[in-house]
Protein backbone atom coordinates (compact mmCIF):
# COMPACT_ATOMS: atom_id res chain seq x y z
CA UNK A 1 0.00 0.00 0.00
CA UNK A 2 1.27 3.49 -0.81
CA UNK A 3 2.45 5.68 2.03
CA UNK A 4 0.29 8.56 3.20
CA UNK A 5 0.67 11.53 0.85
CA UNK A 6 0.59 15.05 2.29
CA UNK A 7 -1.43 17.17 -0.13
CA UNK A 8 -0.08 20.47 -1.43
CA UNK A 9 -2.06 23.71 -1.37
CA UNK A 10 -5.58 23.56 -2.82
CA UNK A 11 -5.70 23.53 -6.63
CA UNK A 12 -8.43 24.25 -9.17
CA UNK A 13 -6.56 22.39 -11.91
CA UNK A 14 -8.82 20.08 -13.90
CA UNK A 15 -6.25 18.40 -16.18
CA UNK A 16 -5.57 15.69 -13.65
CA UNK A 17 -4.02 12.31 -14.42
CA UNK A 18 -4.31 9.17 -12.36
CA UNK A 19 -1.20 7.11 -11.62
CA UNK A 20 -1.68 3.82 -13.50
CA UNK A 21 1.30 2.18 -11.81
CA UNK A 22 -0.08 2.96 -8.35
CA UNK A 23 -3.44 1.49 -9.42
CA UNK A 24 -1.80 -1.64 -10.84
CA UNK A 25 0.29 -2.11 -7.69
CA UNK A 26 -2.90 -1.93 -5.58
CA UNK A 27 -4.61 -4.50 -7.77
CA UNK A 28 -1.69 -6.90 -7.44
CA UNK A 29 -1.30 -6.22 -3.72
CA UNK A 30 -4.93 -7.02 -2.88
CA UNK A 31 -4.81 -10.13 -5.08
CA UNK A 32 -2.84 -11.72 -2.21
CA UNK A 33 -6.04 -12.02 -0.20
CA UNK A 34 -7.51 -15.29 -1.43
CA UNK A 35 -4.97 -15.69 -4.21
CA UNK A 36 -5.05 -19.08 -5.97
CA UNK A 37 -2.27 -21.21 -7.45
CA UNK A 38 -3.57 -20.48 -10.96
CA UNK A 39 -3.29 -16.72 -10.51
CA UNK A 40 -6.90 -15.95 -9.66
CA UNK A 41 -8.72 -15.13 -6.44
CA UNK A 42 -11.09 -17.12 -4.23
CA UNK A 43 -12.40 -14.43 -1.90
CA UNK A 44 -15.93 -15.37 -0.95
CA UNK A 45 -18.21 -12.92 0.83
CA UNK A 46 -17.64 -12.67 4.61
CA UNK A 47 -14.71 -15.09 4.53
CA UNK A 48 -11.47 -14.41 6.40
CA UNK A 49 -9.91 -13.19 3.15
CA UNK A 50 -12.84 -10.83 2.65
CA UNK A 51 -12.10 -9.41 6.11
CA UNK A 52 -8.41 -8.99 5.22
CA UNK A 53 -9.09 -7.09 1.99
CA UNK A 54 -11.67 -4.92 3.76
CA UNK A 55 -9.07 -4.07 6.43
CA UNK A 56 -6.58 -3.17 3.67
CA UNK A 57 -9.14 -0.97 1.92
CA UNK A 58 -10.09 0.81 5.15
CA UNK A 59 -6.46 1.62 5.94
CA UNK A 60 -5.81 2.86 2.39
CA UNK A 61 -8.80 5.20 2.50
CA UNK A 62 -7.98 6.55 5.94
CA UNK A 63 -4.40 7.20 4.81
CA UNK A 64 -5.67 9.88 2.41
CA UNK A 65 -8.01 11.47 4.90
CA UNK A 66 -11.27 9.68 4.10
CA UNK A 67 -13.77 8.80 6.81
CA UNK A 68 -14.86 5.15 6.57
CA UNK A 69 -18.35 4.11 7.68
CA UNK A 70 -19.88 0.61 7.59
CA UNK A 71 -23.61 -0.11 7.55
CA UNK A 72 -25.32 -3.10 9.12
CA UNK A 73 -25.14 -5.11 5.87
CA UNK A 74 -21.38 -4.63 5.71
CA UNK A 75 -21.38 -2.04 2.92
CA UNK A 76 -18.34 0.24 3.29
CA UNK A 77 -18.38 3.98 2.52
CA UNK A 78 -15.16 6.06 2.37
CA UNK A 79 -15.99 9.79 2.22
CA UNK A 80 -13.86 12.73 1.08
CA UNK A 81 -15.45 16.11 1.91
CA UNK A 82 -16.35 18.64 -0.79
CA UNK A 83 -16.86 22.38 -0.72
CA UNK A 84 -20.58 21.92 -0.10
CA UNK A 85 -21.49 19.71 2.84
CA UNK A 86 -25.18 20.13 2.01
CA UNK A 87 -24.88 17.98 -1.13
CA UNK A 88 -25.23 14.19 -1.15
CA UNK A 89 -22.01 12.49 -2.30
CA UNK A 90 -21.05 11.53 -5.81
CA UNK A 91 -20.12 7.88 -5.35
CA UNK A 92 -17.81 5.46 -7.12
CA UNK A 93 -17.54 1.79 -6.32
CA UNK A 94 -18.16 -1.88 -6.91
CA UNK A 95 -17.25 -4.97 -4.84
CA UNK A 96 -14.25 -6.82 -3.42
CA UNK A 97 -15.76 -10.33 -3.16
CA UNK A 98 -15.06 -12.84 -5.94
CA UNK A 99 -16.25 -16.10 -7.40
CA UNK A 100 -14.70 -19.34 -6.01
CA UNK A 101 -12.43 -19.35 -9.07
CA UNK A 102 -12.50 -15.63 -9.79
CA UNK A 103 -10.00 -13.26 -11.34
CA UNK A 104 -8.11 -10.18 -10.14
CA UNK A 105 -10.29 -7.54 -11.77
CA UNK A 106 -14.01 -8.35 -11.58
CA UNK A 107 -15.41 -5.85 -9.09
CA UNK A 108 -11.99 -5.08 -7.61
CA UNK A 109 -11.11 -2.67 -10.43
CA UNK A 110 -14.19 -0.59 -9.63
CA UNK A 111 -13.23 -0.18 -5.98
CA UNK A 112 -9.49 0.33 -6.48
CA UNK A 113 -10.03 2.52 -9.55
CA UNK A 114 -12.16 4.74 -7.32
CA UNK A 115 -9.42 4.68 -4.68
CA UNK A 116 -6.93 5.82 -7.34
CA UNK A 117 -9.24 8.72 -8.25
CA UNK A 118 -9.34 9.74 -4.58
CA UNK A 119 -5.56 9.41 -4.24
CA UNK A 120 -5.09 11.62 -7.29
CA UNK A 121 -7.39 14.32 -5.91
CA UNK A 122 -5.68 14.10 -2.52
CA UNK A 123 -2.17 14.34 -3.96
CA UNK A 124 -3.04 17.41 -6.07
CA UNK A 125 -5.20 19.13 -3.48
CA UNK A 126 -8.17 19.31 -5.83
CA UNK A 127 -11.42 20.06 -4.01
CA UNK A 128 -14.71 18.96 -5.53
CA UNK A 129 -17.99 20.79 -5.00
CA UNK A 130 -19.86 17.71 -3.75
CA UNK A 131 -18.43 15.18 -1.30
CA UNK A 132 -17.08 12.01 -2.92
CA UNK A 133 -17.47 8.45 -1.63
CA UNK A 134 -16.01 5.08 -2.52
CA UNK A 135 -18.36 2.16 -1.86
CA UNK A 136 -17.52 -1.51 -1.38
CA UNK A 137 -20.84 -3.37 -1.70
CA UNK A 138 -21.24 -6.67 0.18
CA UNK A 139 -21.98 -9.97 -1.61
CA UNK A 140 -22.24 -8.75 -5.18
CA UNK A 141 -21.31 -12.12 -6.65
CA UNK A 142 -23.93 -14.21 -4.86
CA UNK A 143 -21.62 -17.20 -5.08
CA UNK A 144 -21.73 -17.85 -1.33
CA UNK A 145 -25.03 -16.22 -0.34
CA UNK A 146 -27.70 -16.11 -3.07
CA UNK A 147 -28.98 -13.98 -4.64
CA UNK A 148 -26.34 -11.73 -6.20
CA UNK A 149 -26.05 -7.99 -5.45
CA UNK A 150 -27.58 -8.76 -2.08
CA UNK A 151 -26.49 -5.81 0.07
CA UNK A 152 -26.88 -3.18 -2.65
CA UNK A 153 -30.34 -4.67 -3.17
CA UNK A 154 -31.16 -4.15 0.50
CA UNK A 155 -29.79 -0.59 0.30
CA UNK A 156 -32.10 0.15 -2.65
CA UNK A 157 -35.16 -1.52 -1.12
CA UNK A 158 -35.26 -4.57 -3.40
CA UNK A 159 -34.76 -6.89 -0.39
CA UNK A 160 -35.31 -6.50 3.33
CA UNK A 161 -32.43 -6.59 5.76
CA UNK A 162 -34.06 -9.60 7.41
CA UNK A 163 -34.05 -11.44 4.09
CA UNK A 164 -30.33 -10.77 3.67
CA UNK A 165 -29.56 -11.79 7.24
CA UNK A 166 -31.37 -15.11 6.74
CA UNK A 167 -29.41 -16.18 3.64
CA UNK A 168 -27.36 -19.34 4.19
CA UNK A 169 -24.43 -20.75 2.27
CA UNK A 170 -24.14 -24.41 1.23
CA UNK A 171 -22.71 -25.20 4.70
CA UNK A 172 -25.79 -23.61 6.34
CA UNK A 173 -23.78 -20.69 7.74
CA UNK A 174 -25.98 -17.61 8.00
CA UNK A 175 -25.14 -14.22 6.45
CA UNK A 176 -25.89 -12.36 9.68
CA UNK A 177 -23.61 -14.47 11.87
CA UNK A 178 -20.76 -14.44 9.34
CA UNK A 179 -21.04 -10.66 9.01
CA UNK A 180 -20.61 -10.33 12.77
CA UNK A 181 -17.83 -12.92 12.86
CA UNK A 182 -15.53 -10.95 10.55
CA UNK A 183 -16.30 -7.69 12.38
CA UNK A 184 -18.08 -5.86 9.56
CA UNK A 185 -21.62 -5.53 10.83
CA UNK A 186 -21.69 -1.75 11.19
CA UNK A 187 -24.03 0.39 13.23
CA UNK A 188 -25.46 2.54 10.43
CA UNK A 189 -28.86 1.25 9.25
CA UNK A 190 -28.56 0.02 5.66
CA UNK A 191 -30.19 2.41 3.17
CA UNK A 192 -30.15 5.39 5.53
CA UNK A 193 -27.25 7.06 3.72
CA UNK A 194 -28.13 9.41 0.87
CA UNK A 195 -26.39 8.99 -2.50
CA UNK A 196 -26.31 11.78 -5.07
CA UNK A 197 -25.06 9.58 -7.94
CA UNK A 198 -22.89 6.51 -8.51
CA UNK A 199 -20.36 5.62 -11.20
CA UNK A 200 -19.21 1.97 -11.38
CA UNK A 201 -16.04 1.06 -13.27
CA UNK A 202 -15.88 -2.61 -14.30
CA UNK A 203 -14.35 -4.99 -16.78
CA UNK A 204 -16.75 -5.83 -19.60
CA UNK A 205 -16.85 -9.58 -18.86
CA UNK A 206 -17.55 -10.12 -22.55
CA UNK A 207 -15.61 -9.98 -25.85
CA UNK A 208 -17.15 -6.98 -27.65
CA UNK A 209 -14.74 -4.16 -26.76
CA UNK A 210 -11.68 -6.27 -27.49
CA UNK A 211 -13.14 -7.54 -30.78
CA UNK A 212 -13.93 -4.01 -31.97
CA UNK A 213 -10.71 -2.42 -30.71
CA UNK A 214 -12.50 -0.02 -28.37
CA UNK A 215 -11.04 0.98 -25.02
CA UNK A 216 -14.15 2.23 -23.20
CA UNK A 217 -17.65 0.83 -23.02
CA UNK A 218 -20.26 3.53 -22.35
CA UNK A 219 -22.87 1.46 -20.52
CA UNK A 220 -26.45 2.54 -21.12
CA UNK A 221 -28.16 -0.12 -18.98
CA UNK A 222 -28.25 -3.69 -17.68
CA UNK A 223 -30.32 -6.57 -19.05
CA UNK A 224 -32.98 -8.31 -16.99
CA UNK A 225 -32.05 -11.40 -14.98
CA UNK A 226 -33.99 -14.14 -13.24
CA UNK A 227 -32.66 -16.99 -11.10
CA UNK A 228 -34.52 -20.20 -10.21
CA UNK A 229 -33.90 -23.16 -7.93
CA UNK A 230 -35.26 -26.59 -8.85
CA UNK A 231 -35.31 -29.85 -6.88
CA UNK A 232 -36.23 -33.00 -8.80
CA UNK A 233 -37.36 -35.95 -6.65
CA UNK A 234 -37.19 -39.58 -7.72
CA UNK A 235 -36.21 -42.68 -5.78
CA UNK A 236 -32.72 -43.78 -4.80
CA UNK A 237 -32.19 -47.46 -5.71
CA UNK A 238 -29.47 -50.03 -6.35
CA UNK A 239 -28.00 -49.66 -9.85
CA UNK A 240 -27.51 -53.39 -10.31
CA UNK A 241 -30.82 -54.62 -8.93
CA UNK A 242 -33.24 -52.02 -10.36
CA UNK A 243 -34.34 -52.58 -13.98
CA UNK A 244 -34.20 -49.54 -16.26
CA UNK A 245 -37.97 -49.41 -16.83
CA UNK A 246 -38.68 -49.39 -13.08
CA UNK A 247 -36.27 -46.63 -12.14
CA UNK A 248 -37.18 -43.12 -10.96
CA UNK A 249 -33.89 -41.45 -11.89
CA UNK A 250 -33.91 -37.83 -10.78
CA UNK A 251 -30.71 -37.09 -12.66
CA UNK A 252 -32.26 -38.22 -15.95
CA UNK A 253 -34.99 -35.62 -15.52
CA UNK A 254 -32.51 -32.91 -14.53
CA UNK A 255 -30.24 -33.71 -17.47
CA UNK A 256 -33.12 -33.42 -19.93
CA UNK A 257 -34.00 -30.06 -18.37
CA UNK A 258 -30.48 -28.79 -19.01
CA UNK A 259 -31.12 -29.40 -22.70
CA UNK A 260 -34.52 -27.72 -22.50
CA UNK A 261 -33.05 -24.62 -20.83
CA UNK A 262 -30.41 -24.38 -23.52
CA UNK A 263 -33.08 -24.74 -26.23
CA UNK A 264 -35.23 -21.98 -24.69
CA UNK A 265 -32.31 -19.55 -24.76
CA UNK A 266 -31.43 -20.52 -28.34
CA UNK A 267 -35.04 -19.97 -29.37
CA UNK A 268 -34.78 -16.33 -28.29
CA UNK A 269 -31.34 -15.69 -29.80
CA UNK A 270 -29.27 -13.63 -30.17
CA UNK A 271 -29.91 -11.69 -26.96
CA UNK A 272 -31.19 -14.45 -24.65
CA UNK A 273 -28.94 -16.59 -22.46
CA UNK A 274 -29.87 -19.55 -20.26
CA UNK A 275 -27.55 -21.49 -17.97
CA UNK A 276 -27.48 -24.29 -15.42
CA UNK A 277 -24.30 -23.52 -13.50
CA UNK A 278 -24.86 -25.45 -10.27
CA UNK A 279 -26.13 -29.01 -9.78
CA UNK A 280 -26.08 -31.33 -6.76
CA UNK A 281 -26.81 -35.03 -7.18
CA UNK A 282 -28.00 -37.01 -4.14
CA UNK A 283 -26.88 -39.36 -2.74
CA UNK A 284 -24.07 -38.99 -5.30
CA UNK A 285 -22.84 -42.56 -5.09
CA UNK A 286 -21.57 -44.55 -8.07
CA UNK A 287 -23.86 -47.53 -7.49
CA UNK A 288 -27.04 -45.70 -6.48
CA UNK A 289 -29.67 -44.43 -8.91
CA UNK A 290 -29.92 -40.69 -8.09
CA UNK A 291 -32.96 -40.07 -5.91
CA UNK A 292 -32.81 -36.28 -5.86
CA UNK A 293 -31.14 -33.52 -7.87
CA UNK A 294 -30.93 -29.83 -7.00
CA UNK A 295 -29.98 -27.33 -9.72
CA UNK A 296 -30.05 -23.60 -10.42
CA UNK A 297 -31.19 -21.81 -13.58
CA UNK A 298 -30.07 -18.37 -14.82
CA UNK A 299 -32.07 -16.63 -17.60
CA UNK A 300 -31.19 -13.17 -18.99
CA UNK A 301 -32.54 -10.85 -21.69
CA UNK A 302 -32.65 -7.06 -22.23
CA UNK A 303 -36.43 -7.16 -22.83
CA UNK A 304 -38.66 -7.95 -19.85
CA UNK A 305 -41.44 -9.29 -22.10
CA UNK A 306 -39.09 -11.84 -23.66
CA UNK A 307 -37.78 -12.81 -20.22
CA UNK A 308 -41.34 -13.44 -19.08
CA UNK A 309 -41.94 -15.68 -22.10
CA UNK A 310 -38.77 -17.61 -21.34
CA UNK A 311 -39.97 -18.18 -17.79
CA UNK A 312 -43.32 -19.52 -19.00
CA UNK A 313 -41.59 -21.86 -21.46
CA UNK A 314 -39.24 -23.07 -18.73
CA UNK A 315 -42.10 -23.94 -16.38
CA UNK A 316 -44.01 -25.69 -19.17
CA UNK A 317 -40.89 -27.69 -20.03
CA UNK A 318 -40.45 -28.75 -16.40
CA UNK A 319 -43.94 -30.24 -16.27
CA UNK A 320 -43.67 -31.87 -19.69
CA UNK A 321 -40.21 -33.34 -19.00
CA UNK A 322 -40.27 -34.38 -15.35
CA UNK A 323 -43.73 -35.86 -14.81
CA UNK A 324 -43.65 -38.47 -17.65
CA UNK A 325 -40.55 -39.96 -15.99
CA UNK A 326 -42.53 -40.65 -12.82
CA UNK A 327 -40.68 -37.88 -10.99
CA UNK A 328 -41.85 -34.84 -9.03
CA UNK A 329 -40.27 -31.42 -8.63
CA UNK A 330 -40.26 -28.17 -6.68
CA UNK A 331 -39.38 -24.92 -8.45
CA UNK A 332 -39.14 -21.34 -7.27
CA UNK A 333 -37.86 -18.09 -8.68
CA UNK A 334 -35.40 -16.71 -6.12
CA UNK A 335 -34.28 -13.52 -7.88
CA UNK A 336 -35.76 -11.11 -10.38
CA UNK A 337 -33.61 -8.15 -11.43
CA UNK A 338 -35.51 -6.15 -14.06
CA UNK A 339 -33.77 -4.50 -17.00
CA UNK A 340 -32.31 -1.07 -16.12
CA UNK A 341 -31.69 2.11 -18.11
CA UNK A 342 -28.91 4.32 -16.73
CA UNK A 343 -28.97 8.11 -16.27
CA UNK A 344 -28.55 10.03 -19.54
CA UNK A 345 -26.56 12.92 -18.03
CA UNK A 346 -24.10 10.57 -16.36
CA UNK A 347 -23.73 8.59 -19.58
CA UNK A 348 -22.82 11.86 -21.32
CA UNK A 349 -20.20 12.53 -18.65
CA UNK A 350 -18.61 9.15 -19.32
CA UNK A 351 -18.69 9.70 -23.07
CA UNK A 352 -17.17 13.17 -22.68
CA UNK A 353 -14.55 11.89 -20.24
CA UNK A 354 -13.44 9.21 -22.68
CA UNK A 355 -13.24 11.78 -25.48
CA UNK A 356 -11.15 14.12 -23.32
CA UNK A 357 -8.81 11.24 -22.43
CA UNK A 358 -8.55 10.25 -26.11
CA UNK A 359 -10.15 6.81 -25.97
CA UNK A 360 -12.44 5.16 -28.53
CA UNK A 361 -15.86 4.22 -27.12
CA UNK A 362 -18.83 1.98 -27.80
CA UNK A 363 -22.31 2.22 -26.28
CA UNK A 364 -23.42 -1.10 -24.80
CA UNK A 365 -25.88 -2.85 -22.48
CA UNK A 366 -24.34 -4.95 -19.72
CA UNK A 367 -24.97 -8.67 -19.97
CA UNK A 368 -23.89 -9.19 -16.36
CA UNK A 369 -25.59 -7.94 -13.22
CA UNK A 370 -23.95 -5.19 -11.16
CA UNK A 371 -24.63 -3.23 -7.99
CA UNK A 372 -25.31 -0.17 -10.16
CA UNK A 373 -28.50 -1.85 -11.40
CA UNK A 374 -30.04 -1.71 -7.93
CA UNK A 375 -28.63 1.68 -6.98
CA UNK A 376 -30.30 3.09 -10.11
CA UNK A 377 -33.57 2.71 -8.16
CA UNK A 378 -32.51 5.34 -5.62
CA UNK A 379 -29.96 7.56 -7.40
CA UNK A 380 -28.68 8.44 -10.89
CA UNK A 381 -26.24 5.74 -11.94
CA UNK A 382 -24.09 4.56 -14.83
CA UNK A 383 -21.10 2.31 -15.58
CA UNK A 384 -17.79 2.38 -17.42
CA UNK A 385 -16.45 -0.79 -19.06
CA UNK A 386 -12.91 -1.67 -20.10
CA UNK A 387 -11.94 -4.77 -22.13
CA UNK A 388 -10.91 -8.12 -20.70
CA UNK A 389 -8.84 -10.63 -22.67
CA UNK A 390 -11.03 -12.93 -24.72
CA UNK A 391 -14.08 -11.71 -22.85
CA UNK A 392 -13.24 -14.22 -20.10
CA UNK A 393 -14.41 -13.49 -16.54
CA UNK A 394 -15.52 -15.49 -13.48
CA UNK A 395 -12.35 -17.43 -14.22
CA UNK A 396 -8.87 -17.51 -12.74
CA UNK A 397 -7.44 -16.66 -16.17
CA UNK A 398 -9.39 -13.38 -16.27
CA UNK A 399 -7.01 -10.70 -17.58
CA UNK A 400 -7.13 -6.95 -18.15
CA UNK A 401 -4.03 -5.00 -19.12
CA UNK A 402 -2.13 -2.28 -17.27
CA UNK A 403 -3.18 0.22 -19.96
CA UNK A 404 -6.86 -0.78 -19.85
CA UNK A 405 -7.06 -0.46 -16.08
CA UNK A 406 -5.42 2.95 -16.24
CA UNK A 407 -7.75 4.07 -19.02
CA UNK A 408 -10.82 3.08 -17.04
CA UNK A 409 -9.67 4.94 -13.94
CA UNK A 410 -8.82 8.05 -15.97
CA UNK A 411 -12.26 8.11 -17.57
CA UNK A 412 -13.82 7.57 -14.14
CA UNK A 413 -11.91 10.63 -12.86
CA UNK A 414 -12.96 12.74 -15.84
CA UNK A 415 -16.61 11.67 -15.59
CA UNK A 416 -16.83 12.36 -11.86
CA UNK A 417 -15.27 15.81 -12.22
CA UNK A 418 -17.58 16.63 -15.14
CA UNK A 419 -20.65 15.60 -13.14
CA UNK A 420 -19.40 17.57 -10.14
CA UNK A 421 -19.29 20.75 -12.24
CA UNK A 422 -23.09 20.79 -12.09
CA UNK A 423 -22.74 22.04 -8.50
CA UNK A 424 -20.13 24.74 -9.13
N, C-alpha and C positions, 0 to 999 in steps of 0.2 A: 504494500500500500504506500502511496506517495506520502511524504512528510507534509505537515501542516504548512500551508503557504500564507505568508502575511501579505494582505492585499495592499497595493499602492493607493495613492489618493484616488477619489472617485473620478470616473471617466464617463463621458457621454459618447465614446467611440462606438460605432455600430459595425465596423468592419472587423469583427472578431473571428478568430479561427480556433477551433478545438485542437487539442494535441492528440493526434491519432495513436502515437506510440504509448502515451499514458493510458488511453482507452484500451489498447490491445494488451498492455501489461496487466490491467485490472481484470480483463476477461480471462487471461491465462492464470492469474493468481487465484481467482475464485473457482476456477475449474478444479482446484485441488480438493475442494469439499465435495466428496462423492465421486471423485475421478475414477474411471474404470481402466482396466488393462488395455482396452482397445481405443483409448483416447477420448471416450465420451464421459458422460456424467450420469450417475444414478443418485439423484437427490430428491427423494420423495418428500411430499408435504409433511411437515411436523416431525421429520426424522432428526436424528442427531446432527446430520450434515446440513439439514435445513437450518437448524439452530446456529451452527457455526458460520454459515454464509450470512445469516441475518446479523450476527454479532459483528462480522467484518463490515457489512454495509452500514450499520449504525455508527461504528467508529469512523468510517470514511466520511460520512455526512457530518458528524460532529466536528471533525478536524477542519472543516471549512466553514464552521459557524452555523450550521443548520441545527434546528431544534427537531428532534425525532420523537414522534408520538405513535403509540400503537393502540388500535381499537380492540374490542373484545372478540373479534374474529381473527386477530393476528395481522391485519393489514397495517403496514408501516408507512408513515408519512414524514418526510424530511422537508422542513420548511425553511426557505430563505426569504427574509422580509423584503418588501418593496417600498416605494415611496408612499403608497397609499394603503394604509392598514385597513381601510374600510372595504377594500375589494376582496372578493373570494379569490383563491389562488389559481393561477394557470398551472396545471399539473402535467407531469410527464411520468411515464412508468410502464411497468409490465409485471413480470413475475420471476422469481428465482428458483421455483421448484421445477423439476424435470420429469421426464418419463423414466421408467426403469432402465432403459437403454437409450438415454437421451444424448443430445450433443451439447456443445459449449455455448451455443448462441441463441437457441429458442427461448424467448422470454428474457434471458440474461442480458442480451444486447440492449433491450429497451430500458432496463433499470440502470445498467452501467453507462449506456449512452447518455441518459439523463444526468447521471452523476458527473460525467465529463462536461456536459453543458454547465452545470453548477460550478465545477472547478474552474472552468474558463472564465465565467463571470466573476468568481471570487478573485482569481489571480489578476484580473484587469481592473477590478474595482467598479465594474459596470453595475448600475442600479436600475432595476426594472421598475415600472410603475406599479404593477400588481405583484403581490407575493408569488413566489414560485414554490412548487412542491414536487418531490419525487415520491412515487408510490410503488411499494412492493405489495402486490395483491397475493393473498393466500389461496393455495390450491387451485391454480388456474388449470393445471393439466387434468385433474380428475382421475389420475391413474391410481391414486391410493384411496381417495374418498370421492365417490361419484355423487353428483355430476361434476362436470368441469366448470370452471369460472365460478366456483362456489361462493367465495367470500365477496367478490365484486358483485355477484348476484344478490347477496344479502344486502350489501351497501345500497344497491339500486332498487331494492324492494321486490325483486323477483322471487326470492326465498325468504323465509323467516330465519331468525337467528337460531331458534329451537330446531328447525329442520337441519341446519348446518351442524349444530352441536350433536345431533343424533346420528349423523352419518358414521358408518363403520367400515373399516377396511376388511380385507379377506381373512384377517386373523381376528376379527371381531373387536378390534381396538377402536374406541370411539373418538371422534374428532375433538370433542370438548376436553376429554381427559388428556389427549396427546398435546393439545394446545397448551394446557396448563403445565404439562410435564416439561416441555422445552422452555418454559418461561416467557411465552409470547402471547398470553391472554391479557391484553391491555385493559385499562379501566375506562377508556372512552367508548360510549355506546356506538356500535357500528351504524353508519349512515347518518350520524349526527353532524359530521363535518360537511361544510359547504365546499363545493368544487365549482370554479368558474368555467373551466374547460379542461380537456385532457388530450394530449398528444401521445400516441403509443408507437414507438419505433420497434420494428420486428423484422426478422428475416421472412422472405416470401413463403417459404415452405412449399414451393412449387417451382416449375421450370421456366415460366414465361419470361421473366426479366432476363435471365441468362440467355435464353434462346433468341431473344430479340435484341440483345446487346444494350439494354437499358439499365442504368444504374439505380434509378429511383422509381418505385411504384407509388403512385398517388392513389390512395385507397379511398374509394367512394362509398363503400359499405361492406357488409358481411352477409353471406348467404345464410338461409335458415337451416337449422339443425334439429334433429330429433333422435333421442336415444331410447332403446327398448331393452327390457330384460325378459327372457323367455326360459321357462323350465319345462322340459318335456319328460313326462313320466311313462315308464314302461314297466318291465318286471325283470329284475336281475335273475339270472339262471345259469346253470352249468353249460359251458360251450360244447362239451362233448355229448351230454345226455339230452339236450333239448333240440328236437328237430327244427329245421328252418321254418317250416310252415306254422309252428306253434310258438314261435318266439314273439316277444314284445320288446323289440330292440329300440331303445330310446335314441341311440346314436344314429340309427338308420334314418329316423325321422328328422333329426337335427341336421344330418348331412344333406338330405334332400332340400331342407329349408335354406341352407347356404347357397345352393344353386338357384333357388327361387329368388332370394334376395339379390343375387347378382343379376338375374334376368330382369327384375323390376327396375334396377338402376340402368341397365342397358336399354330398356324400353324407352326411358326418358332421357336418353343421351341427346346432346353431349354434356349437358350441365349437371345431370344427376349423378350422385355417387351413393353406393350402398355397400356396407362392410360388416362382416362378422369378425371381430378382432379378438374376442375372448370366448373360450369354451372350456367347460369343466365336465369331464365324464366321470360318472360314479357307478360302481365303486372303483373304476379305473384299474381293473385287474385283467391280466392277459387271458385268463380262462373263465371269465364271467361275462355273460351277455350284459351290456350296459343297461341298467335299470332306470337311470335318470341322467339327463344332460341339461346343464345350464349354459346359456350363451347370450351374448349382447349383440345388438344390432344398431348400426349408425347410418342414418339416412340424411342426405344434405341436398339442397337445391336453392337457387336464388329466388324462386317464385313460391310463395306460400301455398298457392292453389295446387301446384304440381306436387309439392311435398305432402299435401293432404291426400291427393290421389294415390301417391306411393304408399302412404300409411294404410289406406283402405285396401289396396292390392295385397299388401303384406299380410294383413289380418285375414283376408279371404284365402290366401295361399296357405296360411297356417292351418286353417280348418280343413281345407281340401287335401292337404298333404299328411297331416298328423293323424286325423281320425280314422282314415281307411286302414292304417297300420295297426289299429287296435290300441293306440296310445292316447294319452290325454296331455293337456298342456295348460300352463298359466302364462299370461303375457301382460305386461304393463309398460306404458310409456313413462320413463323416469325423468325425461328432460325434454323441454321444448324451448328452443331459442329462436325466436322469429327473425326473419331477414331484417337487416338494419341499413338505413341510409345515413351517412355521416353528414356533419355540418358543412354547408357550402362555403362559408367564409373561411373556416379552418382549412378546408381542402385547397382554397385559393392561396392561403399562406404557405402551405406545403409546396404547391406548384411554383409560387414565386420564389420560395427559398431555394428550391432546386435550380431554378433558372439563374438566380444570383450566384450560386455556387458553381454553375457551369455543368450541370449534370443532365443527361437525357432522361426523360420521364415517360411513363405509360400509366394511364388511368386503369384501375382494375378493382374487381370485387374480391374480397378475401374468401378463399375456400375453407379456411380454418376458422375456428372460433377464437375469440380474444376477449379479454376483460373490457376493452373499449366498447364492445357490442352491448354490454349491460350498462356501462356508465353513460352511454348515449341516451338512456332513459331519463337521466337526471341532470345532464350537462352537455353542452356542445362537445363533440368528440370527433377525432379522425385518427388515421394511422399513416405511417411511412414504412414502405417496404424496401429492403435491399435484397439483392440476389443471394441464393445459396447454391453451391455446386451441384449440378444435376437435379436440382429441385428436391434433394433428399433432406428430410427432417424426421424427428422422432426416431433417430438412428445415431449410433455412436460415430458414424462416419460423416455426420453433418458438418459442413464446412462453408465458411464465409471468409473472404479475404480481408487482410489488413486494410486495403484501400476501400473495400465496400463498407466495412464497419465505420471507418472514418467518414466516408461520404454520408452515411445515414445520420451520424451524430452531428455533422455540420449542417445538414438540412434541418434537423430537429432544432438546432440553435437558431437558425435563420427564421424558421416558422414561428417559434415561440416569441422571438423579438418582434417579428412583424405583427403578430396577434396582440402583443403587449402595447404596441403603438396606438391601439384603439383608445387607450386610457390616458394618453399623454396630453 
